[in-house]
Amino acid sequence: MEIDELLRQYARGERNFSGLYLHEAHLLEANLEGANFFEADLTGANLSRANLSRVNLTKANLSGANLIGVVRLVGH
């Protein structure tokens, strides 16, 4: 999936992006709050300063991902 399409779907309310191949995706400062990236491949992705509050990253591959300044708040 192209990043522009992912962000359009997110803006329309889609939150399930499980299993997607997002190798080296540029998601700098993206708001992805509440998204589901279960088993997604985010190898080498740039998630710098992204909002990952309440994001499911279970079994996601984040090898080499840039996570500098990521907002990751755990909700109850």
Backbone atoms as SQL, in Angstrom:
CREATE TABLE atoms (id INTEGER PRIMARY KEY, chain TEXT, resi INTEGER, resn TEXT, atom TEXT, x REAL, y REAL, z REAL);
INSERT INTO atoms VALUES
  (1, 'A', 1, 'MET', 'N', 0.847, -1.184, 0.000),
  (2, 'A', 1, 'MET', 'CA', 0.000, 0.000, 0.000),
  (3, 'A', 1, 'MET', 'C', 0.886, 1.239, 0.000),
  (4, 'A', 2, 'GLU', 'N', 0.504, 2.212, -0.797),
  (5, 'A', 2, 'GLU', 'CA', 1.206, 3.494, -0.814),
  (6, 'A', 2, 'GLU', 'C', 0.848, 4.285, 0.444),
  (7, 'A', 3, 'ILE', 'N', 1.788, 5.067, 0.920),
  (8, 'A', 3, 'ILE', 'CA', 1.589, 5.837, 2.154),
  (9, 'A', 3, 'ILE', 'C', 0.443, 6.838, 2.016),
  (10, 'A', 4, 'ASP', 'N', 0.343, 7.494, 0.864),
  (11, 'A', 4, 'ASP', 'CA', -0.760, 8.446, 0.663),
  (12, 'A', 4, 'ASP', 'C', -2.117, 7.767, 0.820),
  (13, 'A', 5, 'GLU', 'N', -2.235, 6.541, 0.301),
  (14, 'A', 5, 'GLU', 'CA', -3.484, 5.799, 0.421),
  (15, 'A', 5, 'GLU', 'C', -3.746, 5.409, 1.874),
  (16, 'A', 6, 'LEU', 'N', -2.709, 4.982, 2.592),
  (17, 'A', 6, 'LEU', 'CA', -2.855, 4.651, 4.004),
  (18, 'A', 6, 'LEU', 'C', -3.374, 5.863, 4.776),
  (19, 'A', 7, 'LEU', 'N', -2.794, 7.031, 4.532),
  (20, 'A', 7, 'LEU', 'CA', -3.213, 8.237, 5.248),
  (21, 'A', 7, 'LEU', 'C', -4.627, 8.666, 4.857),
  (22, 'A', 8, 'ARG', 'N', -5.017, 8.454, 3.595),
  (23, 'A', 8, 'ARG', 'CA', -6.395, 8.757, 3.174),
  (24, 'A', 8, 'ARG', 'C', -7.382, 7.832, 3.882),
  (25, 'A', 9, 'GLN', 'N', -7.038, 6.543, 3.925),
  (26, 'A', 9, 'GLN', 'CA', -7.910, 5.593, 4.613),
  (27, 'A', 9, 'GLN', 'C', -8.017, 5.919, 6.091),
  (28, 'A', 10, 'TYR', 'N', -6.892, 6.280, 6.701),
  (29, 'A', 10, 'TYR', 'CA', -6.906, 6.654, 8.112),
  (30, 'A', 10, 'TYR', 'C', -7.830, 7.865, 8.322),
  (31, 'A', 11, 'ALA', 'N', -7.718, 8.856, 7.457),
  (32, 'A', 11, 'ALA', 'CA', -8.550, 10.063, 7.569),
  (33, 'A', 11, 'ALA', 'C', -10.043, 9.735, 7.424),
  (34, 'A', 12, 'ARG', 'N', -10.366, 8.671, 6.675),
  (35, 'A', 12, 'ARG', 'CA', -11.761, 8.233, 6.502),
  (36, 'A', 12, 'ARG', 'C', -12.240, 7.353, 7.655),
  (37, 'A', 13, 'GLY', 'N', -11.347, 7.056, 8.606),
  (38, 'A', 13, 'GLY', 'CA', -11.747, 6.283, 9.779),
  (39, 'A', 13, 'GLY', 'C', -11.227, 4.862, 9.832),
  (40, 'A', 14, 'GLU', 'N', -10.549, 4.403, 8.784),
  (41, 'A', 14, 'GLU', 'CA', -9.965, 3.059, 8.798),
  (42, 'A', 14, 'GLU', 'C', -8.846, 3.010, 9.826),
  (43, 'A', 15, 'ARG', 'N', -8.786, 1.948, 10.615),
  (44, 'A', 15, 'ARG', 'CA', -7.727, 1.807, 11.612),
  (45, 'A', 15, 'ARG', 'C', -6.997, 0.468, 11.511),
  (46, 'A', 16, 'ASN', 'N', -7.515, -0.467, 10.711),
  (47, 'A', 16, 'ASN', 'CA', -6.905, -1.785, 10.619),
  (48, 'A', 16, 'ASN', 'C', -5.935, -1.853, 9.438),
  (49, 'A', 17, 'PHE', 'N', -4.644, -1.811, 9.771),
  (50, 'A', 17, 'PHE', 'CA', -3.589, -1.907, 8.769),
  (51, 'A', 17, 'PHE', 'C', -2.693, -3.104, 9.081),
  (52, 'A', 18, 'SER', 'N', -3.295, -4.139, 9.667),
  (53, 'A', 18, 'SER', 'CA', -2.524, -5.306, 10.071),
  (54, 'A', 18, 'SER', 'C', -1.958, -6.028, 8.852),
  (55, 'A', 19, 'GLY', 'N', -0.728, -6.515, 9.013),
  (56, 'A', 19, 'GLY', 'CA', -0.072, -7.306, 7.990),
  (57, 'A', 19, 'GLY', 'C', 0.441, -6.548, 6.784),
  (58, 'A', 20, 'LEU', 'N', 0.324, -5.238, 6.771),
  (59, 'A', 20, 'LEU', 'CA', 0.771, -4.461, 5.611),
  (60, 'A', 20, 'LEU', 'C', 2.290, -4.438, 5.491),
  (61, 'A', 21, 'TYR', 'N', 2.755, -4.356, 4.270),
  (62, 'A', 21, 'TYR', 'CA', 4.179, -4.200, 3.970),
  (63, 'A', 21, 'TYR', 'C', 4.433, -2.715, 3.799),
  (64, 'A', 22, 'LEU', 'N', 5.086, -2.108, 4.787),
  (65, 'A', 22, 'LEU', 'CA', 5.362, -0.671, 4.789),
  (66, 'A', 22, 'LEU', 'C', 6.859, -0.421, 4.937),
  (67, 'A', 23, 'HIS', 'N', 7.641, -1.267, 4.296),
  (68, 'A', 23, 'HIS', 'CA', 9.102, -1.194, 4.341),
  (69, 'A', 23, 'HIS', 'C', 9.566, 0.195, 3.901),
  (70, 'A', 24, 'GLU', 'N', 10.360, 0.853, 4.763),
  (71, 'A', 24, 'GLU', 'CA', 10.930, 2.180, 4.520),
  (72, 'A', 24, 'GLU', 'C', 9.876, 3.260, 4.264),
  (73, 'A', 25, 'ALA', 'N', 8.695, 3.099, 4.859),
  (74, 'A', 25, 'ALA', 'CA', 7.629, 4.090, 4.728),
  (75, 'A', 25, 'ALA', 'C', 8.040, 5.398, 5.396),
  (76, 'A', 26, 'HIS', 'N', 7.673, 6.511, 4.775),
  (77, 'A', 26, 'HIS', 'CA', 7.946, 7.835, 5.332),
  (78, 'A', 26, 'HIS', 'C', 6.679, 8.333, 6.019),
  (79, 'A', 27, 'LEU', 'N', 6.638, 8.152, 7.340),
  (80, 'A', 27, 'LEU', 'CA', 5.489, 8.545, 8.146),
  (81, 'A', 27, 'LEU', 'C', 5.886, 9.590, 9.183),
  (82, 'A', 28, 'LEU', 'N', 6.820, 10.432, 8.806),
  (83, 'A', 28, 'LEU', 'CA', 7.306, 11.508, 9.659),
  (84, 'A', 28, 'LEU', 'C', 6.135, 12.367, 10.137),
  (85, 'A', 29, 'GLU', 'N', 5.994, 12.496, 11.444),
  (86, 'A', 29, 'GLU', 'CA', 4.977, 13.319, 12.101),
  (87, 'A', 29, 'GLU', 'C', 3.545, 12.906, 11.790),
  (88, 'A', 30, 'ALA', 'N', 3.338, 11.680, 11.321),
  (89, 'A', 30, 'ALA', 'CA', 1.985, 11.206, 11.003),
  (90, 'A', 30, 'ALA', 'C', 1.182, 10.973, 12.273),
  (91, 'A', 31, 'ASN', 'N', -0.105, 11.270, 12.212),
  (92, 'A', 31, 'ASN', 'CA', -1.012, 10.964, 13.310),
  (93, 'A', 31, 'ASN', 'C', -1.660, 9.619, 12.997),
  (94, 'A', 32, 'LEU', 'N', -1.261, 8.599, 13.726),
  (95, 'A', 32, 'LEU', 'CA', -1.776, 7.244, 13.516),
  (96, 'A', 32, 'LEU', 'C', -2.443, 6.707, 14.777),
  (97, 'A', 33, 'GLU', 'N', -2.896, 7.599, 15.623),
  (98, 'A', 33, 'GLU', 'CA', -3.486, 7.224, 16.907),
  (99, 'A', 33, 'GLU', 'C', -4.575, 6.164, 16.732),
  (100, 'A', 34, 'GLY', 'N', -4.446, 5.095, 17.510),
  (101, 'A', 34, 'GLY', 'CA', -5.448, 4.040, 17.531),
  (102, 'A', 34, 'GLY', 'C', -5.378, 3.050, 16.375),
  (103, 'A', 35, 'ALA', 'N', -4.371, 3.153, 15.514),
  (104, 'A', 35, 'ALA', 'CA', -4.257, 2.248, 14.365),
  (105, 'A', 35, 'ALA', 'C', -3.787, 0.861, 14.803),
  (106, 'A', 36, 'ASN', 'N', -4.104, -0.121, 13.979),
  (107, 'A', 36, 'ASN', 'CA', -3.707, -1.503, 14.224),
  (108, 'A', 36, 'ASN', 'C', -2.685, -1.902, 13.166),
  (109, 'A', 37, 'PHE', 'N', -1.423, -2.063, 13.597),
  (110, 'A', 37, 'PHE', 'CA', -0.358, -2.496, 12.711),
  (111, 'A', 37, 'PHE', 'C', 0.145, -3.883, 13.115),
  (112, 'A', 38, 'PHE', 'N', -0.757, -4.740, 13.584),
  (113, 'A', 38, 'PHE', 'CA', -0.415, -6.102, 13.978),
  (114, 'A', 38, 'PHE', 'C', 0.262, -6.808, 12.808),
  (115, 'A', 39, 'GLU', 'N', 1.445, -7.355, 13.061),
  (116, 'A', 39, 'GLU', 'CA', 2.250, -8.084, 12.084),
  (117, 'A', 39, 'GLU', 'C', 2.599, -7.278, 10.827),
  (118, 'A', 40, 'ALA', 'N', 2.563, -5.962, 10.901),
  (119, 'A', 40, 'ALA', 'CA', 2.958, -5.134, 9.755),
  (120, 'A', 40, 'ALA', 'C', 4.482, -5.081, 9.645),
  (121, 'A', 41, 'ASP', 'N', 4.971, -4.927, 8.436),
  (122, 'A', 41, 'ASP', 'CA', 6.409, -4.792, 8.212),
  (123, 'A', 41, 'ASP', 'C', 6.747, -3.314, 8.083),
  (124, 'A', 42, 'LEU', 'N', 7.293, -2.757, 9.151),
  (125, 'A', 42, 'LEU', 'CA', 7.705, -1.351, 9.189),
  (126, 'A', 42, 'LEU', 'C', 9.225, -1.238, 9.217),
  (127, 'A', 43, 'THR', 'N', 9.896, -2.221, 8.623),
  (128, 'A', 43, 'THR', 'CA', 11.353, -2.239, 8.569),
  (129, 'A', 43, 'THR', 'C', 11.869, -0.963, 7.921),
  (130, 'A', 44, 'GLY', 'N', 12.736, -0.253, 8.625),
  (131, 'A', 44, 'GLY', 'CA', 13.349, 0.959, 8.086),
  (132, 'A', 44, 'GLY', 'C', 12.405, 2.133, 7.924),
  (133, 'A', 45, 'ALA', 'N', 11.204, 2.050, 8.473),
  (134, 'A', 45, 'ALA', 'CA', 10.240, 3.145, 8.343),
  (135, 'A', 45, 'ALA', 'C', 10.687, 4.364, 9.147),
  (136, 'A', 46, 'ASN', 'N', 10.351, 5.535, 8.644),
  (137, 'A', 46, 'ASN', 'CA', 10.620, 6.773, 9.371),
  (138, 'A', 46, 'ASN', 'C', 9.339, 7.173, 10.088),
  (139, 'A', 47, 'LEU', 'N', 9.295, 6.899, 11.384),
  (140, 'A', 47, 'LEU', 'CA', 8.153, 7.239, 12.229),
  (141, 'A', 47, 'LEU', 'C', 8.498, 8.374, 13.191),
  (142, 'A', 48, 'SER', 'N', 9.539, 9.101, 12.869),
  (143, 'A', 48, 'SER', 'CA', 9.997, 10.176, 13.733),
  (144, 'A', 48, 'SER', 'C', 8.864, 11.159, 14.025),
  (145, 'A', 49, 'ARG', 'N', 8.663, 11.429, 15.306),
  (146, 'A', 49, 'ARG', 'CA', 7.660, 12.365, 15.817),
  (147, 'A', 49, 'ARG', 'C', 6.221, 11.998, 15.431),
  (148, 'A', 50, 'ALA', 'N', 5.994, 10.736, 15.082),
  (149, 'A', 50, 'ALA', 'CA', 4.632, 10.280, 14.771),
  (150, 'A', 50, 'ALA', 'C', 3.849, 10.082, 16.069),
  (151, 'A', 51, 'ASN', 'N', 2.539, 10.229, 15.974),
  (152, 'A', 51, 'ASN', 'CA', 1.665, 9.971, 17.106),
  (153, 'A', 51, 'ASN', 'C', 1.221, 8.516, 17.016),
  (154, 'A', 52, 'LEU', 'N', 1.774, 7.681, 17.876),
  (155, 'A', 52, 'LEU', 'CA', 1.441, 6.266, 17.915),
  (156, 'A', 52, 'LEU', 'C', 0.680, 5.908, 19.187),
  (157, 'A', 53, 'SER', 'N', -0.048, 6.867, 19.721),
  (158, 'A', 53, 'SER', 'CA', -0.849, 6.627, 20.922),
  (159, 'A', 53, 'SER', 'C', -1.867, 5.533, 20.651),
  (160, 'A', 54, 'ARG', 'N', -1.914, 4.546, 21.553),
  (161, 'A', 54, 'ARG', 'CA', -2.862, 3.430, 21.480),
  (162, 'A', 54, 'ARG', 'C', -2.748, 2.625, 20.183),
  (163, 'A', 55, 'VAL', 'N', -1.582, 2.620, 19.551),
  (164, 'A', 55, 'VAL', 'CA', -1.357, 1.840, 18.325),
  (165, 'A', 55, 'VAL', 'C', -0.954, 0.417, 18.686),
  (166, 'A', 56, 'ASN', 'N', -1.534, -0.553, 18.002),
  (167, 'A', 56, 'ASN', 'CA', -1.176, -1.952, 18.204),
  (168, 'A', 56, 'ASN', 'C', -0.006, -2.277, 17.290),
  (169, 'A', 57, 'LEU', 'N', 1.161, -2.511, 17.888),
  (170, 'A', 57, 'LEU', 'CA', 2.362, -2.882, 17.144),
  (171, 'A', 57, 'LEU', 'C', 2.789, -4.320, 17.465),
  (172, 'A', 58, 'THR', 'N', 1.847, -5.115, 17.972),
  (173, 'A', 58, 'THR', 'CA', 2.144, -6.498, 18.319),
  (174, 'A', 58, 'THR', 'C', 2.643, -7.245, 17.085),
  (175, 'A', 59, 'LYS', 'N', 3.790, -7.888, 17.236),
  (176, 'A', 59, 'LYS', 'CA', 4.442, -8.672, 16.186),
  (177, 'A', 59, 'LYS', 'C', 4.807, -7.849, 14.943),
  (178, 'A', 60, 'ALA', 'N', 4.773, -6.522, 15.036),
  (179, 'A', 60, 'ALA', 'CA', 5.214, -5.685, 13.909),
  (180, 'A', 60, 'ALA', 'C', 6.732, -5.707, 13.841),
  (181, 'A', 61, 'ASN', 'N', 7.270, -5.667, 12.642),
  (182, 'A', 61, 'ASN', 'CA', 8.718, -5.621, 12.454),
  (183, 'A', 61, 'ASN', 'C', 9.139, -4.162, 12.364),
  (184, 'A', 62, 'LEU', 'N', 9.845, -3.698, 13.386),
  (185, 'A', 62, 'LEU', 'CA', 10.320, -2.315, 13.452),
  (186, 'A', 62, 'LEU', 'C', 11.838, -2.241, 13.322),
  (187, 'A', 63, 'SER', 'N', 12.451, -3.274, 12.765),
  (188, 'A', 63, 'SER', 'CA', 13.908, -3.300, 12.609),
  (189, 'A', 63, 'SER', 'C', 14.372, -2.099, 11.790),
  (190, 'A', 64, 'GLY', 'N', 15.295, -1.339, 12.353),
  (191, 'A', 64, 'GLY', 'CA', 15.859, -0.198, 11.651),
  (192, 'A', 64, 'GLY', 'C', 14.931, 0.989, 11.516),
  (193, 'A', 65, 'ALA', 'N', 13.765, 0.938, 12.153),
  (194, 'A', 65, 'ALA', 'CA', 12.823, 2.056, 12.069),
  (195, 'A', 65, 'ALA', 'C', 13.328, 3.242, 12.891),
  (196, 'A', 66, 'ASN', 'N', 13.056, 4.442, 12.412),
  (197, 'A', 66, 'ASN', 'CA', 13.394, 5.667, 13.131),
  (198, 'A', 66, 'ASN', 'C', 12.211, 6.001, 14.027),
  (199, 'A', 67, 'LEU', 'N', 12.403, 5.886, 15.331),
  (200, 'A', 67, 'LEU', 'CA', 11.354, 6.130, 16.317),
  (201, 'A', 67, 'LEU', 'C', 11.662, 7.332, 17.198),
  (202, 'A', 68, 'ILE', 'N', 12.555, 8.197, 16.750),
  (203, 'A', 68, 'ILE', 'CA', 12.955, 9.370, 17.535),
  (204, 'A', 68, 'ILE', 'C', 11.754, 10.301, 17.693),
  (205, 'A', 69, 'GLY', 'N', 11.458, 10.633, 18.921),
  (206, 'A', 69, 'GLY', 'CA', 10.398, 11.594, 19.228),
  (207, 'A', 69, 'GLY', 'C', 8.987, 11.069, 19.063),
  (208, 'A', 70, 'VAL', 'N', 8.822, 9.752, 18.963),
  (209, 'A', 70, 'VAL', 'CA', 7.504, 9.161, 18.799),
  (210, 'A', 70, 'VAL', 'C', 6.664, 9.400, 20.047),
  (211, 'A', 71, 'VAL', 'N', 5.400, 9.738, 19.839),
  (212, 'A', 71, 'VAL', 'CA', 4.448, 9.860, 20.948),
  (213, 'A', 71, 'VAL', 'C', 3.786, 8.511, 21.068),
  (214, 'A', 72, 'ARG', 'N', 4.009, 7.847, 22.192),
  (215, 'A', 72, 'ARG', 'CA', 3.438, 6.507, 22.412),
  (216, 'A', 72, 'ARG', 'C', 2.861, 6.480, 23.808),
  (217, 'A', 73, 'LEU', 'N', 1.573, 6.764, 23.918),
  (218, 'A', 73, 'LEU', 'CA', 0.900, 6.747, 25.210),
  (219, 'A', 73, 'LEU', 'C', 0.057, 5.504, 25.292),
  (220, 'A', 74, 'VAL', 'N', 0.140, 4.813, 26.397),
  (221, 'A', 74, 'VAL', 'CA', -0.620, 3.588, 26.580),
  (222, 'A', 74, 'VAL', 'C', -1.944, 3.928, 27.244),
  (223, 'A', 75, 'GLY', 'N', -3.037, 3.622, 26.562),
  (224, 'A', 75, 'GLY', 'CA', -4.361, 3.875, 27.117),
  (225, 'A', 75, 'GLY', 'C', -4.835, 2.705, 27.948),
  (226, 'A', 76, 'HIS', 'N', -5.775, 2.942, 28.823),
  (227, 'A', 76, 'HIS', 'CA', -6.316, 1.879, 29.678),
  (228, 'A', 76, 'HIS', 'C', -7.688, 1.497, 29.219);
